[in-house]
Structures are given as C-alpha cells and as structure tokens.
Amino acid sequence: MSAPSATHDVARLVATLLSHQSGAAPLVPGARAAHGDVHRRAASAREPLRAVPTGPTGLGTSGLRIPAARPTPGTTGVSSSSGKSNSLVPELYCPPPLRDDRALGEEVNDRLVDWAEEIGIYPERLDRVRGTDLGRMMMLVHPQTDDPDRLLAAARCALAEWATDDYYCDDETMGSSPAHLGAHLGTALAAVDPAHLPEPHASELDEALRADPVRAALRSGFEHLARYADPSQLARVRQEIGGLFVGYGQEGSWRSTGKMPAVWEYLTHRRFNSFLPCIALVDVMDGHPLSAAEYAEPRVRRVVTMAGTASTLVNDLYSMAKEKDATGLNFNLPAAIVAEEKCSLREAVERSAAIHDELVRSFEREAAALSLTGSPALRRFLAGVWAWLGGNKAWHAGSARYGTS
C-alpha cells in the first residue's frame, strides 16, 4: 500500500534533477519532465520556506501538495513481496522509489552472494544472505546507475558493515561478545583505514585481517569501492564507518549492562549507528563527486545526518518484531519510548513514526533551500539522498526479512 509520500510528480522532478546537470536522459522510465517545467517549479520555491503540514516542498519546489500525511492514528498493514505483512508499522511520510528493476536487483544479489561465499562470511547462512536481497536494496536506493558492478561495490560495503554488527555486536550464535567488542571493532577499522606498521608487525596485522571473515569482507569491499570513488569520497566513507563503529560500541555497552537508553540518548545513537555509510555513497554511484568541502558544510551535514537517522528509524520500525538479544532487550526507538513514557507499544510506534516524519520533512524543506543556492553537484547529491530515502522505505516494506505472519 502507498505510504503518505511525496507524489510521483516529485519523483519525476527528482529523477530529472538526477540527470539534468549532465545532460543525460533520466535513467528511470516514465520519469521525464520538461526542463521548463523543472525551472517553473524551482522558481516557485523562492517563496519563503515554511513547514507544510499537508505535504512536501520537494527538492527545489514548494508547489506540489498531497493529502494529509496520516489520516487517522493507528497502525496499518504494509504489504511485502513475501506475501506477509508487518501489521505494526504505520504509514510513513516518505517519497516513492524511483524505479524497481527486479532483474538488475537479482543480478547484483547473485554476485553479492557469490562474493560472500568466496570471502567466507555467513558460511552456513548464505540462503539468508540471498533472502535479505541487498542487491534489490542497492538497485532501489541508487537509481542513478544501472551498472551492476558499481551497485555491487555498494552492496559489498553494506553487507560487510552488516556482518560486523552480526559477528561482533548482537548475534551470540555468530560469536559476538560484549567483552571483546571494542577490540574487534578497533582492528576491523584498520581494514578500511589502514594502519601502517613496521615489520614484522605489518605482516601480523595483515594476517589478522585475512584470517577474520568480517575484516576480510571490509577490506575487500573497500578495495572494490576504490574503483569508483576518489580519495575524498573514500575518506568520507571511512569517517562514516568510524562513527558507525562508535554506535556499535554504544549499543554494546547497553547490552552488557542491560540498560535501556533514554529517548534522546537513543536518537543520538542513531545519528551514528545508521545508514550514513551507505548514504555517503550516493555520489559515488552517481559518478558526479561532491567536494569534501560541500559534504562537510554544516547545513549539508545537518540534512544528510537527518536523512541517515530517518532511514534507520524505518529499520527500527520494520525490524522491531524480529530483533531481541538473549536477555529479551529490544534496542529500537519504540522500545525506548515505551520504557521512558510508560505507554503502549502502539502509542510508541506512532510516536516513532511521527519522529521519522518530522526528520523527513525537515530534510525536504532544508534540502530544497540548499538546492537553490548550492553547486550542481550538491543539487544532484541531495536529490540522490531523497531517492535513497524512497528506495530504503520500499525495500524495508517489501523485504522477506521483516515480514511477519
């Protein structure tokens, strides 16, 4: 079912922005818009920006409106491709995906599973890797490219980061241990941000990276990414992975102590333990690099981190019925709200959805303003992040990993 989302008019505008600066035709069939129409919509956004409770401003436009975002409180089922539904997840304010090329997603997924088998991660669970369908996710979140090898580079990095979480942080059946978490993450970081040691210690480190499948996956994924990313883009991803590992450590401390964080603390955690390393690849997939200075500009950093948090709250909502540790603790935003506010799970889910929606609307409004004054590369990047949000929501809604009977 359709979430209360930006309309397909906005999706067409975004698709045009994704390709307009290079003069190429939009990659998404049916997503064309006349250049004059884009300029008219962009001009309309020069009105004073303000919150629009009934619909989005879009990227470079304030002229597109939709019905009220959540007609009634309560939860609704969201259909999934597995034929199941997650009845706890309410409608979320999010753009629609720009494409759904199943064949491309399957090709990326097949290559990803082959790589996982070769590198040695999830040796007894490759069927689960295939079922998670990260290839489809990369196809959905990166409509800027239809190159399967470029998408595979993003998929390998994502699966390696996912494996780091599983092996080191929260899956005891795969060897995770709070007592060893910091040591594991510290060495794993050297797989993507090399430590240059004198001999014989350099050889010892290299052997440690080769012997551990997670570290081997991180290093291999980063080597593949380097085919497409320039040095500043690689440095950016290293920064985001470092923040991700800090977030993993923070959650590990909660697990070891049995502490449920306050809501503010949990949301701060989700700023770091988020999809930001994946979102940081938008311009790598696009092939039009965003400069390090623009990526680091505080207003840009603000909207990108809000998008990272919002996209990860989608994961919180869809995975909450699946993920608990051995003590029964469930570290997600609804659980933190229930613990703090002593409310029902239904109320906490609605509150979580409202926080997600507020973040998406803030991104939308502020990215619209930045797109009017920033460089063409920044405009493309922000449009790509907008497309990423829509693809991420579509993947979670359709993933068999999160469907419940």
Secondary structure as GFF3:
##gff-version 3
##sequence-region A 1 405
A	DSSP	alpha_helix	8	20	.	.	.	ID=ss1
A	DSSP	alpha_helix	35	44	.	.	.	ID=ss2
A	DSSP	alpha_helix	102	119	.	.	.	ID=ss3
A	DSSP	alpha_helix	126	132	.	.	.	ID=ss4
A	DSSP	alpha_helix	134	141	.	.	.	ID=ss5
A	DSSP	alpha_helix	148	164	.	.	.	ID=ss6
A	DSSP	pi_helix	165	170	.	.	.	ID=ss7
A	DSSP	three_ten_helix	172	174	.	.	.	ID=ss8
A	DSSP	three_ten_helix	178	180	.	.	.	ID=ss9
A	DSSP	alpha_helix	181	189	.	.	.	ID=ss10
A	DSSP	alpha_helix	201	211	.	.	.	ID=ss11
A	DSSP	alpha_helix	213	225	.	.	.	ID=ss12
A	DSSP	alpha_helix	231	257	.	.	.	ID=ss13
A	DSSP	alpha_helix	263	272	.	.	.	ID=ss14
A	DSSP	alpha_helix	276	279	.	.	.	ID=ss15
A	DSSP	alpha_helix	282	286	.	.	.	ID=ss16
A	DSSP	alpha_helix	292	296	.	.	.	ID=ss17
A	DSSP	alpha_helix	298	319	.	.	.	ID=ss18
A	DSSP	alpha_helix	333	341	.	.	.	ID=ss19
A	DSSP	alpha_helix	345	373	.	.	.	ID=ss20
A	DSSP	alpha_helix	376	398	.	.	.	ID=ss21
###
